[in-house]
């Protein structure tokens, strides 16, 4: 299967080259005689190598992962068209460049939207890894350091790829290989950029100025989204505009001259008599205060929220079994939520539930709490992981066994362990106010805070990290 996929990819690349060479202006695709330029050929090697390997492994996994891979394949094909244009034409204006990048930008947004539309997918971590890192393809609009930009986007995916590795390390090697092949794509792309586009996308020096005619038509049903994010805006001109440059310079010189006076700077200040001081002259306090000339004070958060917020339609609550997933969504103040008819292969995904309590009976695969507030969770047995992410003020009680509890981006989390779950691993990141309660012999609980503050030192060979004395 892998060999067949590699062969198909090579054939597609060959057909693409022939079509480009036979079409209008195709004979100019490369540097001479219709040959493909060196940096386009190098990019083709990335497509036929790590990209194809990633796509092949996605086919083995199937489902949402394969659908995502189809989109990524299209994204790389769109980027190749941009590289072909750059190899034959000079850099156009920003407006034309935005138009040329629209097809690729559309696919990037499709990749990210697919992840948001499938938050209950069993492969949500796979989808998240792709979604967080796909903006790396926007390096063609980044200067002067597109390589570090790709590295930054690759690092954004590591949180989710590590979760995939942890979940499937002992279960299915295909997913482990999938992670490795995907990360290789970005590593190879960084090497490619370092060799051919160190300070930005390399455009031809001799061809015509690129036009927007070669850009693919926008997707039907609406205008095209903006291109991938470009470089950060230039720094603010601290020297002021040219129109007021002279007056600004005089003002700065006067300021520095005053500062250089040292202790004499206070000689020009006016002395205020005791009769003019309100704290020494009570009669002045009753007088009306002068009109404020400065900006109005900020309104309180509650006032701003009341003034600016508009009423939104609440989504309907959901508690249903969809395939192997129990969906618990948009529950408000529901204290009697119960899932009792469970199976080992099922998962529970609770999303945006507030001031509610969910009880899960039986043994199942995994549980996820996402964007929940003041949520209570009680469950019997989980063979995989209990994942708490983007939550606030949640309480989790284990009745039976659970091997791993992950707490991420959560403020306020109490976990009540059972006697059978004392060997549970607690993994936390970017979270605060976490407490683990362990049962005692008298059936009461002892509370222990999870460290949030750490100290890291260099011991001469490696970094050594320990919790601080005030670790809570």
N, C-alpha and C positions, 0 to 999 in steps of 0.2 A: 504493500500500500504506500509506503513512504517513497519507494523508488518511482512508482507511478505518479505520485504527486509532484516529485521533483521534475519528472519528464514533462508533465503538463505545464508546469511553471516556465520551464525553459522554452517550450513551444510558444507559449503566450508572449514571452519576451521577444522571441524571434519574429513572430507575426507583427508585434507592435513596431519593431524596427523597420520591417519591410513596408508596412503601411505608412509610416512616417516618411520613408525615403521615396515612396511612389506618389505621395500626395503632393499638393501645392507647396513648393518650397522645401520638399522633403530632402532633396539632394544636399541641402545645407545643414542637415542635422548635426553632423560632426565637423571636425576641423577641415576636412578635405575629402572630396570624392564621395560624399554620403556616409563616411565612416562615423560611427558614434564616438563622441568625445571621451577622453580618458575618465573624467569624473562621472559621466553617465554609465560607462561600463563598470566602474567600481561600485556604483549604486546598484546596478543589476546583480552584482555578486552578493550584495546584502539581501536582495529579494530572493534570489535563488538559493541562498544559504540559510541563515538563521530565520528569516521570515517564513520561508517554506517549511522549515522544521517546526516552527511554532504552529503553523496552519495545519500541518499533518497531525500533530499531537492534539490539536483542538478537534480534529475530525474524530479521533479515537474517543475523546471525552463526550463530544456531541452536545446537543441541547443548546442552551443559551451561550455556552462557550464557543461553539461553532458559529453561531449567528454573529457573535462579536468578531470572530476571526475573519469572517467574510467582509465585514465593514473595514477592518484593519487592512486587509488585502487591497481593498479599493482605495484606502487612504494612501498607501504606499504607491499605488499606480498613479494616483493624482499627483503625488509629489514628484514622481519620475517625469511627468509631463512638464512640470515647472523647471526641472533640471535640464531637460532637453531644450526648452525655450531659452534658458540662461546660457546654454552652450552655443547658441547660434545668434543671439541678439544682445544688444546693449541694454543696460538697465533703464527701465522706463520711469515715468513719474510715479509718485506714490498712489495716485488715483488708478492708473493703469495696473500697477502692481497689485493693488487690492482686488481688482477684477480678476487678474490671473490666479490669485490665491483662493478665490471663492469656492471652486469645486472641492479643494482639499479642506477648506474650512467647514463646508457643509458636512462632509463625512466625519470630521472630528466632533462636531456637535451631535451628529447621529449616534456616535459611539457613546458619548456622555449621556445622551437622553435615554439610550437603551438601558443603561445601568439604573437610572432613576425609575424607569418604568418596570423594572424587575427586581425590586428590593427584597421580595420574598423568595427569590431563586435560591436553590440549594447551592448554586455556584456564585453567590453574591460576592464573595471575596475575590474570585477570578475576575468578575466583571469590574469590581472596584479597582483592582490593580491596573487593568487596561485603561479605565476611565481617568484615573488620576495621572497617568503618564502619557497619554496620547497627545496632549498639547506639545510634547517634545517635537512633533513634526512641524511646529511653527518656527523652528530654528531658521528657516529660509527668510524670515522677516526680522531676524535678530542680528544686530551688529553693535559692537565689534566682537562679542564673545559668544557665538552660538554654541560652542562646545560645552562650556559650563552651564548654559541654559538647559541643554539636553540632560546633563548630569543631575541637575536640580529636579527635573521632571522624573527621572528614573528613581531618585531617592524617594519621591512622593509615593511611588508604588510599593516600596519595600515593606511598609506596615502591613499591607494586605497580602503580599507574596509570602511573608513570614507566617501569616496565619494559614495560608494554603499548605505550606510545608509542614506546619505543626499538625494540621488536621489529617494529612494524607501520608505523612512520612512512614507510618507503619501499616498503612491500608492499601495504597495504590501508587506504585512507582510512576505511573503515567503522569500523574499530576505534579510530581516532583520534577520530572523531566520537562514538563510544560513550563514550569516556573523558570527553570534554568535556561531553556531555549528562548523564552521571552526576554529575559534580562540580557541575554547575549545580543539581541537586536540593538538595544540602546548602547551597549558597550562598543559594538562594531560601528554604529553610527557616529559615536564620538571620535573614534579613530579615523573614520572617513572624513569628518569635518576638519579634524586637525591636519589632515594631509592636503585637502583640496579647497577648503573654505574657512581658513583659520579666523579671519576677521569678518566673515559674512559671506553670503552667497556670491560666488564668482560669476560675473557676467562676461560675455564676449566683449572684446575691445574693438573688433573690426566689423561686426555684423550691423544690420539696421537696428534702430531702436525698437524694442519689443512693443507689440500692440496687443490690445485686448481681444482681437479677433479669434485668437487660438484658444481662448478660455472656453471651457465647457459651459453649455447653457445652464442657467440656474434651475433648481428643482421646481417642479410645478407646484402651484398653490400658495405662492408667497415670494417675497423678496429674499435674496440670499443673505445669510448672516454675515457679520463682519469677519475678516480674515483672522488667523491666529494672532495672539498677542505679540506685538513687536517689542523693540527695546524700550527701556524706561525713558521718560521724557528728559530733555536736557536740563541741567541744573538751572535754578533761578538766577537770573542776572543780577547779582548783588550791587553792581555798579550803577544800576538804574538805566532808564531808557536814554537814547541819545538826545531827545528833546529837552530833558531836564538834567542832562549830565553835568553842566557847569554849576547849577545851583546845588545839586546833590553833593558835588565834590566840595563846594564851599562849606556846606553844612557839616560834612564829615570832618573837614579840617578844623572847623571851630570846635567840634566835639572832642577831637583828639587833643587840641590845644588846651581845652579846659581840664581834661584828665591829667595832662602832663604837669598841671600846677601843683599836684600833690596836696600837701596840707593846706595850701592857700586857696584851694577850691571853695572853701566855705566862707571866704571873705565877702562874697557877693550876696550871701543870703540875708534876708530881712529878718530882724529880730521881732518876735511876737510878744507883746506885753501881756502881763497877767490878766489885765482887764478884758483882753480879747480872747482868752481861753475859756471854752465852755465848761471845762471841768473845774475851773476856779471861779467862774462867774455864772451862778445858776440862772440869772435872769436871761442869759443868752439862749438857754435851752428851749425856752418857749417860743422863740422866734421861728418863723417859717424857714425851712431849709432852702437854700438856693436851688434853682432848677438844674437838674443833671444835664451836663453837656455831652457826656460820653454815651456809650451804647447802653441799652436797657439790660438789666440783669437777666440771666438765663432763667427760663421757667423751670419749675420742678419737673422731673421725669413724668410724674403722673399727669401733670397739666399738659405737657407736650403730647403724651400718648392720647389723652382725651381729645385734644384739638386736632391732631393729625390723623388719627386712626379712623378708618371707616368700617362699618359693620361688615363682617365676612360670614359667608354661609358655612356653617359647620358641616363637615363631612359626616355621613351616616355611620353609626357604629357597626362593626363587623365582628362576628364570631362564627367562623365556618371552616370546614375542612375542604381544602382544594388540592386534590391529588394526595400527596403525602405531607402537605403543609397545613398546619392549623394557623389560620390568620385571625389575629385579635387586634383590631384597629379602631382608633378614634373612640375608645370607651371613656366616658366621663362620669365619675362618681358611682361606678358599678362595683359593688362590694361582694357580689355573689357569682362571679364568673368561675365556672367549673368546666374542665375538660377531663372526662373520665374514660371515654372509649379510645384508648391509645394503643399504638403498636410500636415495636422497636424501631422501625424504619421511619417513623414520623418525626417531624420537627415542629416547633412552635415558634411563631414570629409575632411578637407584640410590638405595635408601632403607634406612637402618639396616644398612649393611654394615660389619663390623668386621674389622680385620686381614686384609683380602683384597686381591686384585689383579685388575683387570678390564682386558682388552685388547680394543679395538674396531678391527676392520679395515674398510677401505673408507670411503666418504664418506656422511655422513648430516646431518640437519638440526640437531639440538642434543643436548646431554648435560647432565644434572642430577645432582649429588651432594647428597643431602639427609640430614642426621643420620648421617653416616658417620664412623668413627673409624679411624685408622691404615689408610687406604684408599689404594691405588695405582691410578692410571688412566693408561693408554697408549692413544692413539688416532691415527688417520691424518689425516682431514680432517673438519672441521665447517664448514658454510656459515652457520650461525646463531650460537649462543652456547653457551659452556660455563659452566654456573651451579653455583657451589659455595656451599652455604648450610647454616648450623648444623652445620658439620663441625669435626673436630679432628685435627690431625696427618695431613694428606693430601698426597700427591705426585701431580702431574699432568705428563705428558710428551707434548709435541706432536711427532708424526713429520712431518706434512705442514703444512697451513695451518689457521688459525682466526682469524676477525676480532675476536672479543671474548671475554674471560674475565671473569666477574663473581664476586667473592668477598664474601660477606655473612655476618656473624655467625659467623665462623670463626676459630679459634685454631690457628695452625700450618698453613701452606700453602706448599709449594714447587712452582714452575711451571718446567719445563724447556722452553724454546722451541727450535724448530728454526730453521734459516737462512731457511726460507720463511715463518716466522711472526713475524719480528722487528717487523713493523708492527702486531702485535696490540695492541688496547686492553685495559688492565687496569683494571677498575672495582672499587673496594673500598669497603666501609662496615662499621663496627662490627666490625672484624677486627684481629688482631694476629699477629705473628711470620710475616709474609709475605715471601717471598724469590723473586725472579725470576732464573733462571739462563740466561745467554746463551752460546751456543757461540762458541768462539774458533777460530782457524785451525788450532791443533794438536789439534782435536777435543775439547779439554777445555772446561769451563764456568766462566764468571765469575759470581759470585753478587752480586746487588744487593738490598738490603732495600727494601721498599715503605714509604714514610713512614706513620707512625701519629700523629705529633704535629705540630700546626700552630699558627701564630700569626696572629691576625686583628687588624687595626687599621683605624681610620676615617681616610681620607685627606682628609676634608672633603666628599666627594661620595658616596663608596661605601665598602663594606667591602673590604679587600684581604687575602687569605689567602695565606700562604706557609708552606712547611715550615720547621720549626725546624732549628737546626744539628745537633741530635741527633734525627734524624728516624726512626730505625729503631725 
